[in-house]
Amino acid sequence: MRRTIIATAIGLMLGVAQGAAAEDRVEMATITEWKAVFGKIEARNNVPARSRIGGLLTEISVTEGTDIEKGQQIGMIYDAKLTLQLESVTADIAAITSQLENAQTELTRGEDLLQRGVTTVQRLDALRTQVDVLKAQIAAAEAQKRVIQQQAAEGAVLAPIEGRVLSVPVTQGSVLMPGEPVAIIGGGGFYLRLAVPERHATFLREGSGILLGEEDLTQEGRLAKVYPQIENGRVIADVELDELGSDFVNARVLVRLPVGETQALVVPADMVVTRMGLDFVTVQEDDHTALRAIVPGEHHLIDGREMVEILSGVTEGERLVPTKDVAYTPAKTEGH
């Protein structure tokens, strides 16, 4: 009795398995076409930190790979002429100040003489004008001094953006002209930048998913930006990844992009067997099964299941059953 119950249970399980297997059919599926291209890890913005004055580079505090903040001082340029000009203006201010003190003394004496009727009003007006002129000269000299001090302060080379130093084309002791780059800074985030042939431009959509790596794809990303300008027959696009190593800028990475869709017949990969170099599937034909030779194509992952594209050998809608361990017997030729 116990053996009968166990046999019945096994029979029911086999029946369920055969019923589930019978549900597999040859179906038409939408296959995404992928284009393999190489991308480079680049910063979105490459901005040079330039010298604002000419002179001798006396200090450089960064090297390639240094992370910096916006406004951080990365170097110092010294111009000896500014020091000399500052000393000259300071001496001029001291001389004019002495003249002003003498003119103010003369003006005070003139006011006393005018009260006693010894001098004239015209002479007193001339003394007041002289005092005003000397004060104006001092104000102009002080303004010129501030200009020179500002020029000297602009010898500090500041980082224009937050980011990482990509290159330092100068060394300490170099003589620089105004506007020369002291360091190239990459900022705005690091992206995988692609150059895609323009024939695929119409298929690129911002937000589309991409696949990174070889056939054993392990990382996914998305198209963050597609630039409208085509350069040398190629469309430039930026790809965002959750984990993008930025240790080596301009490193090349293999990327596969979706560039179109096509319809194809597919069958589950576990329904395909290979014997003597040929591929077969077993199809249900009325009340019997038949081993059918097929020409398989690429493998695709559809709804979490590995599927095989079929180029020939089956038609859409045919039912599939697991291939049993039977030998493949070709059809007999008439007359033999």
Summary of the structure (lengths in Angstrom):
residues: 336
radius of gyration: 42.3
end to end distance: 52.7
largest distance: 155.8
contacts: 911
relative contact order: 0.19
helix: 29%
strand: 43%
